[in-house]
């Protein structure tokens, strides 16, 4: 801005003043992009990280894709109709693939869904989605009646999308209203999990979002162990080997137990499939349905225990292939055919409650059957899950799964390292990270080291 003092200068001095200021650094600085109205300005990485993580969390919590931030290269902000943030960064998707992507966050806070996020990664389709305040804020924000009505509409919109995505057809208006109330309550749980997450996991709307806790538990089905009986179980011999940074037994796809509490059967067959593959080099798929029908110690879709299942397989005589005895997600008459046995078991062993020992045994022998607290799994969308112990007690084990590997996620920007287990679930590929769950390794998160065991194969 030209000083009024210039007007009092002699003409030759006015010319000098203009040369040095009006056409000099003063005007040049005003004409730089960041100094112009609507110009582009650099954004601190700290603020860019905050904006990006907030948008990624909102997308994952709703119906969007799951990404986590790895590294920021450049970040700018610009005043448009609202504000436009552009970030060039490395993002990691739900499959663990890292790509350099361009992200735009266009924020118009005066609109109800006024934040538009565009994610452009070279090997993926362009993603463009809108979000507003969190789903919990939609349901819980207490303002004037119009705002309350509007927030309720937002939750109803999420619920409508949920019904379409997961093919929910409620039989009566009363049932639909009940499911909507449960859905709204579960949005609060999702927000609580995200707010208290110590790792990198994102929690959001999944196929279980309209279920009560007891209904969800029916999809798990792990019984509690009798401590006295478990104390007499044979103990595994742990090999004294050095651990690599990462290890992974994954080969075959994930199965789906359906609406049946048969997790214990999938955990056991997965363990035996892995042991047999390590021994023979051939990965076969064994029948969970055989256990549902023929294991009289467990209760099929009403739950079971790996210890019982290992003993039942030994008593029955072995396992058939899944192709010979396919899965129906319900208990039927036992029609075991001894001529179709593909693997035999001669007992089982318990592993120590020590995560280093579990990793050593995993490398030497194969995937491990474990019990876990599935609280954090109900709304898991991806990342390394590390909830506070108060939210996921190590003592309340209710789900049987399979440890198939481990690894470490490094976050140099945040000076953070997250060691994790790779857990194979039995809820299909649409759940979690293509059917898998990464859970923090090292502090018995959700009881991951509390009940680990394995079959002992017979020389068949």
Secondary structure, 3 states (H helix, E strand, C coil): CCCHHHHHCCHHHHHHHHHHHHCCHHHHHHHCHHHCCCCEEECCHHHHHHHHHHHHHHHHHCCCCCEEEEEEEEEEEEECCCEEEEEEEEEEECCCCEEEEEEEEEECCCCCCCEEEEEEECCCCCEEEEECCCHHHHHHCCCCHHHHHHHHHHHHHHHHHHHHHCCCCCCCHHHHHHHHHHHHHHHHHHHHHHHCCCCCCEECCCCCCCCCHHHHHCCCCECCCCHHHHHCCCECCCCCCCCCCCEECCCCCCCECCCCECHHHHHHHHHHHHHHHHHHCCCCCECHHHHHHHCCCCCCCECECHHHHHHHHHHHCCEEECCCCCCCCCCCCCCCCHHHEEECEEEEEECCCCHHHHHHHHHHHCCEEEEECCHHHCCEEECEECCCHHHCCCCCCCEEEEEEEEEEEEEHHHCEEEEEEEEECCECCCCCECCEEEEECCCCHHHCCCCEEEEEECCC
